[in-house]
Amino acid sequence: MFSTTNKNLKSSVLRNNSRYVLGGQSEVSPGLLEWWNKDFLATDSTDVIYILEKKFEQRPDLLSYSFYDDPYLWWVICQYNSVLDFNTEFVEGLILRIPTKTRVTALLSSNKTGGIPSKAIV
């Protein structure tokens, strides 16, 4: 049997309202994380199409540093490409779309990222 926590997790995933799918309750810790919309940044003709090299395997932070001079923007690359688990999915040969640094900087400075805090979700 699932514990109450596991039931909520399973229920959240089945309803497709996890932070990686449509926003809503976090499947990790409802009290600590905020959610964001998966489509926070639309694809654009300026996106770089990049085939992941071995040296960046399981290291989206290094790839982020390479493209954005900031390792902490790794989540942009993962979210933009629907990578849920960089330990298993972020592997050599993966074809990625990388938004330009200009677009990411503009997005982050516009205050349009994120959603409502998880603790506010009832």
Order of alpha helices (4+ residues) and beta strands (2+ residues): alpha-beta-alpha-alpha-alpha-beta-alpha
